[in-house]
Amino acid sequence: MTHDLQPASILWSETFPGGGHWSYKVKRGTTLRFTDLDGGANMAVLLYRADERLERLNVPDTLKAQHTAHLTAGHVLYSDMGNILASIPHDTVGWHDPLCGVSTAVSVLAKFGAHRYQEHRNAMYRNGQDSLLVEIGKWGLGLRDLVPNINLFSKVVVDADGRFAFVPGNSKAGDLVELRFEMDTLVALSSAPHPLDPNPEYAPRKISVVAHTSGPAGADDICRLSCPENGRGYTNTELTTR
């Protein structure tokens, strides 16, 4: 179910080009709605507590606490202090990758060849790692702060031998996922291709982002009630944000 937004609740909207990157402080009680405009998009996401950036997204704890290896509606994103930075109240995709990290300059060069800014300007081939470093660098963070990220819209499965396999076509045109922020959070984004995407062409997809006022999770929210650990996580977070 997609929930229509009330115009009065919309704070701003933006369309990301393929291979774009962006960062912003998002207030508690704000939701970012990401929409895959063409199908096959990827959006790498990093999160840091806005007023104490040493606290940041912890993907291993996020997965362990919720007994999952992928993310979808009802899941939350934990910090390394046990707080809930953001939650996923709505999702039409069903599977988002928390395992594979981002592409690098070396991997993009090896797969797609050179396409430098000097010759191609904004049509250069961008990679996820450098894009995220550019964004967090604007906020006084650097390479040591580049923790594992999540990849919205992408699906990767693992076989019995531990081999990772990218699943093409996981996200269709018009699919959306929402991140609702339970704390004031610094968000860094990159729409560079997923590192395991088998497409031989450099063809990152456009993504729409709409910020709207939603309020934090209520007492009967799907993310709070999806597992006992999340209930405790919300209690911890609400004590922190008083």
C-alpha positions as CSV (number, residue, x, y, z in Angstrom):
1,M,0.0,0.0,0.0
2,T,1.5,3.4,-1.0
3,H,-0.1,6.2,1.1
4,D,-0.8,9.5,-0.8
5,L,0.9,12.5,0.8
6,Q,-1.0,15.5,1.9
7,P,0.4,18.6,0.1
8,A,0.6,20.5,3.4
9,S,3.0,17.9,4.8
10,I,5.6,18.1,2.0
11,L,8.7,19.9,2.9
12,W,10.7,19.6,-0.3
13,S,11.3,17.3,-3.2
14,E,14.2,16.5,-5.5
15,T,15.0,14.2,-8.4
16,F,18.4,12.5,-8.2
17,P,20.2,11.9,-11.5
18,G,21.8,8.5,-11.9
19,G,25.2,8.6,-10.2
20,G,24.3,11.6,-8.1
21,H,25.1,12.2,-4.4
22,W,23.7,14.4,-1.7
23,S,23.6,15.0,2.1
24,Y,21.2,16.7,4.5
25,K,20.3,17.0,8.1
26,V,16.8,15.4,8.6
27,K,14.7,16.2,11.7
28,R,13.1,13.6,13.9
29,G,9.5,13.0,12.7
30,T,10.5,13.6,9.0
31,T,10.1,10.9,6.4
32,L,12.0,10.7,3.1
33,R,10.1,8.9,0.4
34,F,12.4,7.4,-2.3
35,T,10.9,6.4,-5.6
36,D,12.6,4.4,-8.3
37,L,11.6,6.4,-11.4
38,D,12.8,4.0,-14.2
39,G,13.3,0.6,-12.4
40,G,16.6,-0.9,-11.5
41,A,17.8,2.0,-9.2
42,N,20.2,1.8,-6.4
43,M,20.5,4.3,-3.5
44,A,23.4,3.9,-1.0
45,V,22.5,5.3,2.4
46,L,24.6,6.3,5.4
47,L,23.2,7.7,8.6
48,Y,24.9,9.6,11.5
49,R,23.3,11.2,14.6
50,A,23.1,14.9,13.8
51,D,24.3,16.3,17.1
52,E,26.9,13.5,17.9
53,R,28.3,12.1,14.7
54,L,30.4,9.5,16.4
55,E,27.1,7.7,16.8
56,R,26.2,6.2,13.4
57,L,24.4,3.5,11.5
58,N,25.4,0.0,12.6
59,V,24.4,-2.5,10.0
60,P,25.5,-5.7,11.8
61,D,23.5,-4.7,14.9
62,T,20.5,-3.8,12.7
63,L,20.4,-7.2,11.1
64,K,21.2,-9.2,14.3
65,A,18.6,-7.5,16.4
66,Q,15.9,-8.2,13.9
67,H,17.0,-11.6,12.8
68,T,17.2,-10.7,9.1
69,A,19.6,-10.4,6.2
70,H,17.6,-7.9,4.2
71,L,15.4,-4.9,4.9
72,T,11.8,-4.0,4.2
73,A,8.7,-2.5,5.9
74,G,8.7,-3.0,9.7
75,H,12.4,-2.9,10.0
76,V,14.5,-0.2,11.7
77,L,18.0,1.1,11.3
78,Y,20.0,0.9,14.6
79,S,23.0,3.1,15.6
80,D,26.0,1.7,17.4
81,M,24.5,3.0,20.6
82,G,21.3,1.0,20.3
83,N,19.2,3.9,19.2
84,I,16.9,3.8,16.2
85,L,18.0,6.4,13.7
86,A,15.4,5.6,11.1
87,S,12.6,3.1,10.3
88,I,10.9,1.7,7.3
89,P,7.1,2.2,7.6
90,H,6.2,1.7,4.0
91,D,7.9,-0.3,1.2
92,T,6.6,-1.6,-2.2
93,V,9.9,-3.2,-3.1
94,G,10.2,-5.9,-0.4
95,W,13.9,-6.4,-0.3
96,H,16.8,-3.9,0.2
97,D,20.4,-4.9,0.4
98,P,22.4,-4.4,3.7
99,L,25.4,-6.6,2.8
100,C,27.4,-5.4,-0.2
101,G,28.6,-1.9,0.5
102,V,29.4,0.4,-2.4
103,S,31.4,0.5,-5.6
104,T,34.9,2.0,-5.6
105,A,37.0,3.9,-8.1
106,V,38.9,0.7,-8.8
107,S,35.9,-1.4,-9.4
108,V,34.2,1.1,-11.7
109,L,37.3,1.6,-13.7
110,A,37.8,-2.2,-14.1
111,K,34.2,-2.7,-15.1
112,F,33.3,0.3,-17.2
113,G,36.6,1.9,-18.2
114,A,37.7,5.5,-17.7
115,H,35.2,8.3,-18.0
116,R,36.8,11.2,-16.2
117,Y,35.4,14.6,-15.2
118,Q,38.2,16.3,-17.2
119,E,36.7,15.1,-20.4
120,H,33.1,14.3,-19.6
121,R,32.2,16.8,-16.8
122,N,29.0,15.8,-15.0
123,A,28.7,12.7,-17.2
124,M,31.8,11.2,-15.6
125,Y,31.5,7.7,-14.1
126,R,31.0,8.1,-10.3
127,N,31.5,5.4,-7.7
128,G,29.6,5.0,-4.4
129,Q,32.6,5.3,-2.1
130,D,34.0,8.5,-3.4
131,S,30.5,10.0,-3.7
132,L,29.8,9.3,0.0
133,L,33.2,10.6,1.0
134,V,32.5,13.9,-0.8
135,E,29.2,14.2,1.1
136,I,30.3,13.3,4.6
137,G,33.4,15.5,4.1
138,K,31.1,18.5,4.0
139,W,30.2,17.7,7.6
140,G,33.7,17.2,9.0
141,L,33.8,13.4,8.5
142,G,36.3,11.3,6.5
143,L,37.4,7.9,5.5
144,R,37.5,6.5,9.0
145,D,33.8,7.4,9.4
146,L,32.8,5.5,6.2
147,V,30.9,2.7,7.9
148,P,28.9,-0.1,6.1
149,N,25.8,1.3,4.3
150,I,22.5,0.0,3.1
151,N,21.5,-0.1,-0.6
152,L,17.8,0.8,-1.2
153,F,16.1,-0.9,-4.1
154,S,18.8,-3.6,-4.6
155,K,18.5,-7.3,-3.8
156,V,21.4,-9.7,-3.2
157,V,20.9,-13.3,-2.2
158,V,23.5,-15.7,-0.7
159,D,23.7,-19.4,-1.6
160,A,24.7,-22.3,0.6
161,D,28.3,-21.8,-0.2
162,G,28.3,-18.1,0.8
163,R,28.4,-16.7,-2.7
164,F,26.6,-13.4,-3.3
165,A,24.3,-13.1,-6.4
166,F,22.7,-9.8,-7.5
167,V,19.0,-10.2,-8.5
168,P,18.1,-7.9,-11.5
169,G,14.7,-6.4,-11.7
170,N,14.1,-6.3,-8.0
171,S,12.7,-2.8,-8.1
172,K,10.3,-1.7,-10.8
173,A,9.5,1.8,-12.1
174,G,7.3,3.5,-9.5
175,D,8.4,1.4,-6.6
176,L,9.0,3.3,-3.4
177,V,10.4,3.0,0.1
178,E,10.2,5.4,3.0
179,L,12.7,6.1,5.7
180,R,11.1,7.8,8.8
181,F,13.6,9.5,11.1
182,E,13.3,8.7,14.8
183,M,16.3,11.0,15.7
184,D,17.8,14.1,14.1
185,T,20.0,12.5,11.6
186,L,22.7,13.4,9.0
187,V,21.9,11.5,5.8
188,A,24.4,10.9,3.0
189,L,23.2,9.3,-0.3
190,S,24.7,8.1,-3.5
191,S,22.8,6.8,-6.6
192,A,25.9,5.2,-8.2
193,P,25.3,1.6,-9.4
194,H,25.3,-1.3,-7.0
195,P,28.8,-2.9,-6.8
196,L,27.4,-6.3,-8.0
197,D,25.0,-5.0,-10.7
198,P,25.9,-7.2,-13.7
199,N,24.8,-4.5,-16.3
200,P,27.9,-4.1,-18.5
201,E,26.9,-0.5,-19.2
202,Y,27.3,2.3,-16.7
203,A,23.6,3.2,-16.4
204,P,22.6,4.4,-12.9
205,R,18.9,5.2,-12.6
206,K,17.1,8.4,-11.5
207,I,15.4,8.5,-8.0
208,S,12.9,10.9,-6.7
209,V,13.1,12.0,-3.0
210,V,10.2,13.7,-1.2
211,A,10.6,14.9,2.4
212,H,7.4,15.2,4.4
213,T,6.4,15.7,8.0
214,S,5.1,12.4,9.4
215,G,5.8,12.5,13.1
216,P,7.8,9.7,14.8
217,A,6.5,6.2,15.3
218,G,3.3,5.9,17.3
219,A,2.4,3.3,19.9
220,D,0.8,0.9,17.3
221,D,3.4,1.4,14.6
222,I,4.5,-1.6,12.5
223,C,8.2,-0.9,13.1
224,R,7.8,-0.7,16.9
225,L,5.7,-3.9,17.1
226,S,7.6,-6.0,14.5
227,C,9.8,-7.6,17.2
228,P,10.4,-7.2,20.9
229,E,13.9,-5.8,20.4
230,N,12.5,-2.9,18.4
231,G,10.1,-2.1,21.2
232,R,13.1,-1.8,23.5
233,G,15.0,0.1,20.8
234,Y,12.2,2.7,20.7
235,T,12.2,3.1,24.5
236,N,15.9,3.7,24.4
237,T,15.6,6.2,21.6
238,E,12.8,8.1,23.2
239,L,14.8,8.5,26.4
240,T,17.7,9.8,24.3
241,T,15.6,12.3,22.4
242,R,13.6,13.8,25.3
